[in-house]
């Protein structure tokens, strides 16, 4: 599907806003990547350490605030 020449250079308001924002703050993408790495990029899970932690876990009694006896 080919667009006519009339619409070939169309730019939405949102696209213009984002371009202006990036021009005003050139480090924006770098800051976004840093924020993403803080929240989402996690270190690989050590499966052996996870198994040891699960095996050494002590089960909690069903009613925590009730004394036995």
C-alpha positions in Angstrom: 0.0 0.0 0.0 1.5 3.3 -1.1 0.5 6.5 0.5 0.1 9.6 -1.7 2.6 12.4 -1.6 0.2 14.5 0.4 0.5 12.2 3.4 4.1 11.0 3.0 5.5 13.7 5.3 2.8 13.6 7.9 4.0 13.8 11.5 1.6 13.3 14.4 1.6 15.7 17.4 2.9 12.9 19.6 5.9 12.3 17.3 6.7 16.0 17.2 6.4 16.2 21.0 8.8 13.3 21.5 11.3 14.8 19.0 11.2 18.2 20.8 11.6 16.5 24.2 14.6 14.6 23.0 16.1 17.8 21.6 15.6 19.6 24.9 17.0 16.8 26.9 19.6 14.8 24.9 20.3 12.4 27.8 16.7 11.3 28.1 17.2 7.9 26.4 20.2 7.2 28.5 18.3 8.0 31.7 15.4 5.8 30.6 17.8 2.9 30.0 19.4 3.4 33.5 15.9 3.4 35.1 14.9 0.3 33.2 18.0 -1.5 34.3 17.3 -0.6 37.9 13.8 -2.1 37.8 13.9 -4.9 35.2 17.4 -6.1 34.4 18.2 -8.7 37.1 21.2 -10.9 37.7 20.8 -14.5 36.6 19.4 -16.8 39.3 21.9 -19.3 41.0 19.8 -22.4 41.0 22.0 -24.2 43.6 21.6 -21.3 46.1 17.9 -21.2 45.4 17.5 -24.9 46.1 19.5 -24.6 49.4 17.4 -21.7 50.5 14.2 -23.6 49.8 15.4 -26.7 51.6 16.5 -24.8 54.6 13.2 -22.9 54.9 11.3 -23.5 58.1 7.5 -23.8 57.7 5.4 -21.2 59.5 2.5 -22.4 61.7 -0.9 -21.6 60.2 -2.0 -19.2 63.0 1.1 -17.1 63.8 -0.3 -15.3 66.8 -1.7 -18.4 68.5 0.5 -20.1 71.1 0.9 -23.8 71.0 -0.5 -25.5 74.0 
